[in-house]
């Protein structure tokens, strides 16, 4: 699959932070509600949203809002999408020729 330079940069940025790598590992085990993730990681929901949005933009995770029977507030859940990242020199050359 041929990628655009922006896609390559987006993927690189998404996996360039230790917290985002930890999120990928956690989400590989199960889906998480944003509040649970924030509590488990000891970070604010606002900071966590920024990291998750970057992972979502790069195609690593997806989310959905749900209403649960016992709680009328919408909850945002995140889960890992199937992915495989590889990058070689032949992927980069077309951008600079």
N, C-alpha and C positions, 0 to 999 in steps of 0.2 A: 504494500500500500504506500503510495507516495504521500508524503506529508508536506504541508506548507511550513515555511520558516516559523511563522507565528505559533503553529501547533507544537513544533519542537521546543520553542522557547517556553510555551505554556506548561508543557510536561516537565521540563527542567526546573522551572520555578516551583511547580507544585511539589516536587520531591526534594527540594533543596533545604527544607527545614526539618529539624529533628522531631518537632511536635507533629508535623504532618505525616512523617514516617510512622510514628507511634499510632496515629489515628488509623492509618492503613492497616496496621497489624490488629488493632482492636476491632475494627470493622470487619476484618476477615473472619472473626469468631462469631459475630452476631450483629444484628442491627441495633442501633442505640438511639435513644431519645436524647435530644440536645442537653437537657438539664442533667441527665445521668452522666453523660460524657464530661460535662464541665465539672461536676462534683468529683468524679473519679480522677480527673487530671489536675484538679486544683487551679483551674483558670476560669476567667469570667466567660459567660455565654457570648458576649460581644466579641471577645478575642477568638473564641472557638469558631464562631460563625465566619469570621474572616478567613481562617485557615480552611474550614470546610468548603467555603465558596470557591477558594482557589483549587481545591481537589475536585470539586464538582465541575468547574469550568474546564479542567484538563481531562475530564472523562473518567476519573478514578472512582467517584462515588455518586450516588443519586439519593434524592430525598423525597419525602411526601408528608403532607399534613394529614393528621387523623383526629377524629373525634372519638373518644372512648365512652362507653355507656356510663361509667361511674364518674366521669369528669367532663364537663361541658367545654373546657378550653381545648383549642386545637393544639396538638403536639406535633412537632417536627421530628421525624425519624430519619436517620441516615443509614445507608447500607453500602457495602462495597460492590462495585461492578467488576465483572471479569476483565482483566487487563494483562497485557504482556508488553513490557517496554524493552526495546532494543534499539540501539543507535550505532551505526557504523559510519566510516568515512564515506562510503558510497551514498549514504543518506544525506550527507552534508554537501558534497561536491556540486550537485545541481544548483544550489543556492548561490554559488560563487563563480560559476562558469559564464 
